[in-house]
Amino acid sequence: MKPREKSESVDQPHYDSVMKIRGKLYSAIFIILSLLFSCVSMEKKTTIWQDYMDDTIGEEPLQLHYEAYGEGNPIIFLHGLGGTLYTWRHLVGPLAPHYRLIVFDLKGAGKSPKPFDDKYSMFDQAELIYRFIRQNDLHDLTLVGHSIGGGVALLVALKLSQQTPSRLSRMILIDTVSYPQKLPVVIRMLRMPLVGWLGLYLIPDKTKVQNMMESMYYDDSKINPEDVEAYAAPLSLPGAKYALRQTARQIIPDNIDEIIGTYPRIKVPTLIIWGREDKIIPLENGVRLHHAISTSQLVVIERCGHDPPDERPEEVEAAIGKFLANHGHLFQ
């Protein structure tokens, strides 16, 4: 018996109809989601510079997660976007015998709270750190910040210089957010109403972290699976992806030119560390910041990208140790 030939002609019109309906449905969903996220973005009011400096933020008390090591004069560490206190792991051993290290997870990162609100600007982060300093009556303080954490440290320093200048003694800024610039592709995508949401929820966390680290490193061979795992794990926590996207949306303040004009008010000794091959925040920003802060010194790390604490920890430790030894702290 001759085998019956498969016929596609009978089902094809029905199949085409189903595919057209499905395509229209997907398009409608995409449009609705885009409108939804756009409306959410438009309705939320973010914190501004004047609110922060005038103590009129009015945010509910929020306790950030931190780890403390050692005894002595305090050093506060603040990580960058997508990071956690894990960023500073290489510095704990060398510094803890000499100082009290206070290593933070910023709001929305690591083990810190991740509320579904709109308070993820650098002003909001700085206010939380500022309140911690006041509540714990910290003096002879050193602030250390990387990337966004450096921008937060700058804001805290500016507020301390205005309200309680005796508390802050030194500052260390590493590849710091400080001037207007073209945003990296990953941040531009996170800020997009629909694309950012899809990327965060559809791309595996380890893949996102691996790609981000590759964009930050000069030498990809220094990236190891343990570090990828450590940075990816917190992204699975409730609210983590929302917080990451909100932080990216608010990364550059609208009135940054006004803030830039206040940098010369900073009069404490300041160490600025920069990776020469930084493709996220170019070295020229570090040079400009060095010129703006008269009490600063600039250390450039060769063959290093945007993340010196992870990529070149030995050089970072040496630069910080020398700086602290030269500015009132014993370090050997």
C-alpha positions as CSV (number, residue, x, y, z in Angstrom):
1,M,0.0,0.0,0.0
2,K,1.3,3.4,-0.9
3,P,2.0,5.5,2.2
4,R,-0.3,8.4,2.7
5,E,1.5,11.7,2.0
6,K,1.5,14.3,4.7
7,S,-0.7,17.2,3.8
8,E,0.0,20.7,5.1
9,S,-2.5,22.5,3.1
10,V,-5.5,21.7,5.3
11,D,-3.9,23.1,8.6
12,Q,-1.9,26.0,7.1
13,P,-4.7,28.6,7.1
14,H,-5.5,27.8,10.7
15,Y,-1.9,27.9,11.6
16,D,-1.4,31.3,9.9
17,S,-4.4,32.7,11.7
18,V,-3.2,31.5,15.1
19,M,0.3,33.0,14.5
20,K,-1.2,36.4,13.5
21,I,-3.4,36.5,16.6
22,R,-0.4,35.5,18.7
23,G,1.8,38.1,17.2
24,K,-0.9,40.8,17.8
25,L,-1.2,39.6,21.4
26,Y,2.5,39.8,22.0
27,S,2.6,43.2,20.5
28,A,-0.2,44.4,22.7
29,I,1.5,43.0,25.8
30,F,4.7,44.7,25.0
31,I,2.9,48.0,24.4
32,I,1.0,47.7,27.7
33,L,4.1,46.9,29.6
34,S,6.0,49.8,28.1
35,L,3.2,52.2,29.0
36,L,2.9,50.7,32.5
37,F,6.6,51.1,33.3
38,S,6.7,54.5,31.6
39,C,3.8,55.7,33.8
40,V,5.4,54.3,36.9
41,S,8.6,56.2,36.1
42,M,6.8,59.4,35.4
43,E,4.7,59.3,38.6
44,K,7.6,58.8,41.0
45,K,9.4,61.8,42.5
46,T,13.1,61.4,43.1
47,T,15.1,63.2,45.7
48,I,16.9,66.4,44.7
49,W,20.2,68.0,45.8
50,Q,18.5,70.8,47.9
51,D,16.3,68.3,49.8
52,Y,19.4,66.3,50.7
53,M,21.5,69.3,51.9
54,D,18.6,70.9,53.8
55,D,17.6,67.7,55.6
56,T,14.2,67.6,54.1
57,I,14.2,64.1,52.5
58,G,11.9,62.8,55.3
59,E,12.7,59.2,54.5
60,E,11.6,56.5,56.9
61,P,14.4,55.1,59.0
62,L,16.0,52.2,57.2
63,Q,18.8,50.0,58.6
64,L,21.4,49.0,56.0
65,H,23.3,45.7,56.4
66,Y,27.0,46.1,57.2
67,E,29.8,44.1,58.6
68,A,32.4,45.5,61.0
69,Y,35.9,44.4,61.6
70,G,38.8,45.5,63.8
71,E,39.2,48.3,66.3
72,G,40.4,51.9,66.0
73,N,39.5,54.9,63.9
74,P,36.5,54.1,61.5
75,I,36.7,53.5,57.8
76,I,33.4,53.3,55.9
77,F,33.4,51.3,52.6
78,L,30.8,51.9,49.9
79,H,30.5,49.7,46.8
80,G,29.4,50.4,43.2
81,L,26.4,49.5,41.0
82,G,25.7,45.7,41.0
83,G,28.2,45.2,43.8
84,T,28.0,44.4,47.5
85,L,30.3,44.5,50.5
86,Y,32.1,41.6,48.8
87,T,33.9,44.2,46.7
88,W,36.2,44.9,49.7
89,R,37.1,41.4,50.7
90,H,40.8,41.8,49.8
91,L,41.2,44.8,52.1
92,V,39.7,43.4,55.2
93,G,42.7,41.3,56.2
94,P,45.4,44.0,55.8
95,L,43.4,46.9,57.3
96,A,41.4,45.3,60.1
97,P,44.3,45.0,62.6
98,H,44.7,48.8,62.5
99,Y,41.2,50.3,62.0
100,R,37.5,49.7,62.6
101,L,36.2,48.8,59.1
102,I,32.5,49.3,58.5
103,V,31.7,47.6,55.2
104,F,28.2,48.4,53.8
105,D,25.7,46.9,51.4
106,L,24.0,49.9,50.0
107,K,20.2,50.1,49.9
108,G,18.9,47.5,47.4
109,A,22.2,45.5,47.3
110,G,23.5,42.4,49.1
111,K,21.6,41.8,52.3
112,S,20.3,45.4,52.8
113,P,16.6,46.1,52.5
114,K,15.1,46.4,49.0
115,P,11.8,48.3,49.3
116,F,9.7,48.9,46.3
117,D,10.0,52.6,46.5
118,D,11.6,55.4,44.5
119,K,14.4,56.3,46.9
120,Y,17.4,54.9,45.2
121,S,19.3,58.0,44.1
122,M,22.8,58.8,45.4
123,F,21.2,61.4,47.6
124,D,19.0,58.8,49.3
125,Q,22.0,56.5,49.7
126,A,24.1,59.3,51.1
127,E,21.4,60.3,53.6
128,L,21.4,56.8,55.0
129,I,25.2,56.8,55.4
130,Y,25.1,60.4,56.9
131,R,22.5,59.3,59.5
132,F,24.6,56.3,60.4
133,I,27.6,58.5,61.0
134,R,25.6,60.9,63.2
135,Q,23.8,58.1,65.1
136,N,27.0,56.3,65.9
137,D,28.9,59.5,66.6
138,L,31.8,58.7,64.3
139,H,34.8,60.9,64.4
140,D,38.3,60.8,62.6
141,L,36.4,59.1,59.9
142,T,37.7,57.9,56.5
143,L,35.2,57.4,53.6
144,V,36.0,55.0,50.9
145,G,33.8,54.6,47.8
146,H,34.0,52.9,44.4
147,S,32.0,54.0,41.3
148,I,28.5,54.9,42.6
149,G,29.8,54.4,46.1
150,G,32.4,57.0,45.4
151,G,29.6,59.4,44.3
152,V,27.8,58.7,47.6
153,A,31.0,59.3,49.5
154,L,31.4,62.7,47.8
155,L,27.8,63.7,48.8
156,V,28.4,62.6,52.4
157,A,31.6,64.5,52.5
158,L,29.9,67.7,51.2
159,K,27.1,67.4,53.8
160,L,29.6,66.8,56.6
161,S,31.7,69.7,55.5
162,Q,28.6,72.0,55.8
163,Q,27.1,70.6,59.0
164,T,29.7,68.7,61.1
165,P,33.1,69.2,59.4
166,S,35.1,67.8,62.4
167,R,33.8,64.2,61.8
168,L,35.5,63.6,58.4
169,S,39.3,63.3,58.3
170,R,40.1,61.6,55.0
171,M,38.5,60.3,51.8
172,I,39.4,57.7,49.2
173,L,37.6,57.7,45.8
174,I,38.0,54.9,43.3
175,D,36.8,55.3,39.7
176,T,34.1,57.5,41.0
177,V,30.8,58.8,39.5
178,S,31.4,62.5,39.6
179,Y,30.7,64.2,36.2
180,P,28.2,64.0,33.3
181,Q,29.1,61.4,30.8
182,K,27.8,59.0,28.2
183,L,26.3,56.1,30.2
184,P,27.6,52.6,29.6
185,V,25.4,50.3,27.4
186,V,24.3,48.1,30.4
187,I,23.1,51.1,32.3
188,R,21.3,52.6,29.3
189,M,19.5,49.3,28.9
190,L,18.5,49.1,32.5
191,R,17.0,52.6,32.3
192,M,14.8,51.7,29.3
193,P,11.2,51.0,30.4
194,L,10.7,47.6,28.7
195,V,14.1,46.4,27.6
196,G,15.6,46.9,31.1
197,W,12.8,44.9,32.7
198,L,13.1,42.0,30.2
199,G,16.9,41.9,30.5
200,L,16.8,41.7,34.2
201,Y,14.2,38.9,34.4
202,L,15.0,36.9,31.3
203,I,18.8,36.8,31.2
204,P,20.3,34.4,33.9
205,D,21.9,36.3,36.8
206,K,25.3,34.7,36.3
207,T,25.3,35.7,32.7
208,K,24.4,39.3,33.5
209,V,27.2,39.4,36.1
210,Q,29.8,37.8,33.8
211,N,29.0,40.3,31.1
212,M,29.1,43.3,33.5
213,M,32.5,42.2,34.9
214,E,33.9,41.7,31.4
215,S,33.0,45.3,30.6
216,M,34.6,46.5,33.9
217,Y,37.9,44.5,33.7
218,Y,40.9,45.2,31.5
219,D,42.1,41.6,31.9
220,D,39.1,39.2,31.6
221,S,41.3,36.3,32.7
222,K,41.2,37.7,36.3
223,I,37.5,37.0,36.5
224,N,36.8,33.7,38.3
225,P,33.6,31.7,38.8
226,E,33.6,32.3,42.6
227,D,33.4,36.1,42.2
228,V,30.6,35.7,39.5
229,E,28.7,33.5,41.9
230,A,29.1,35.9,44.8
231,Y,27.9,38.9,42.9
232,A,25.0,37.0,41.2
233,A,23.6,35.3,44.3
234,P,22.0,38.5,45.8
235,L,20.2,39.2,42.5
236,S,17.8,36.3,43.3
237,L,16.6,38.0,46.5
238,P,13.1,39.6,46.5
239,G,13.3,43.2,45.3
240,A,16.9,43.0,44.1
241,K,16.2,43.4,40.4
242,Y,13.8,46.2,41.0
243,A,16.4,48.0,43.2
244,L,19.1,47.6,40.6
245,R,16.9,49.1,37.9
246,Q,15.9,52.0,40.1
247,T,19.5,52.7,41.0
248,A,20.4,52.8,37.3
249,R,17.5,55.1,36.5
250,Q,18.7,57.6,39.1
251,I,22.4,57.3,38.7
252,I,23.1,60.8,37.3
253,P,21.3,63.6,39.3
254,D,19.5,66.2,37.2
255,N,21.3,69.1,38.9
256,I,24.8,67.6,38.8
257,D,26.3,70.8,37.5
258,E,25.3,72.5,40.8
259,I,26.9,69.6,42.8
260,I,30.1,69.8,40.7
261,G,30.5,73.4,41.7
262,T,30.7,72.4,45.4
263,Y,33.6,69.9,45.0
264,P,36.2,72.5,45.9
265,R,34.6,72.8,49.4
266,I,36.1,69.4,50.2
267,K,39.3,70.2,52.2
268,V,40.2,66.9,53.8
269,P,43.1,64.8,52.3
270,T,41.6,62.8,49.5
271,L,43.1,59.9,47.5
272,I,41.7,59.3,44.0
273,I,42.5,55.9,42.5
274,W,41.7,55.2,38.9
275,G,42.2,52.3,36.4
276,R,44.0,53.7,33.3
277,E,41.9,51.5,31.0
278,D,38.5,52.3,32.6
279,K,35.9,52.2,29.8
280,I,33.0,52.9,32.2
281,I,34.2,56.2,33.7
282,P,37.2,57.6,31.8
283,L,40.4,58.6,33.5
284,E,39.8,62.2,32.4
285,N,37.0,62.4,35.0
286,G,39.5,61.4,37.6
287,V,42.0,64.0,36.5
288,R,39.2,66.6,36.5
289,L,38.1,65.6,40.0
290,H,41.8,65.8,41.2
291,H,41.9,69.4,40.0
292,A,38.6,70.3,41.7
293,I,39.7,69.0,45.1
294,S,42.8,70.9,46.1
295,T,43.8,68.5,48.9
296,S,43.7,65.4,46.6
297,Q,46.3,63.2,45.0
298,L,45.7,60.9,42.0
299,V,47.1,57.4,41.7
300,V,46.6,55.7,38.3
301,I,46.8,51.9,38.2
302,E,48.2,50.6,34.9
303,R,46.5,47.7,33.0
304,C,43.4,48.1,35.0
305,G,39.7,48.8,34.2
306,H,36.8,50.2,36.2
307,D,37.1,47.8,39.1
308,P,40.5,48.1,40.8
309,P,39.4,46.6,44.2
310,D,38.6,43.3,42.3
311,E,41.0,43.4,39.4
312,R,44.1,44.9,41.1
313,P,43.6,44.5,44.9
314,E,47.3,44.5,45.7
315,E,47.9,47.9,44.1
316,V,44.8,49.3,45.8
317,E,45.9,48.1,49.2
318,A,49.4,49.6,48.7
319,A,48.0,53.0,47.6
320,I,45.5,53.1,50.5
321,G,48.2,52.0,53.0
322,K,50.6,54.7,51.9
323,F,47.9,57.3,51.9
324,L,46.8,56.5,55.5
325,A,50.3,56.4,56.7
326,N,50.9,59.9,55.3
327,H,47.8,61.4,56.8
328,G,47.6,60.6,60.4
329,H,47.2,56.8,60.6
330,L,49.8,54.2,61.4
331,F,49.9,51.4,58.8
332,Q,52.5,48.8,58.2
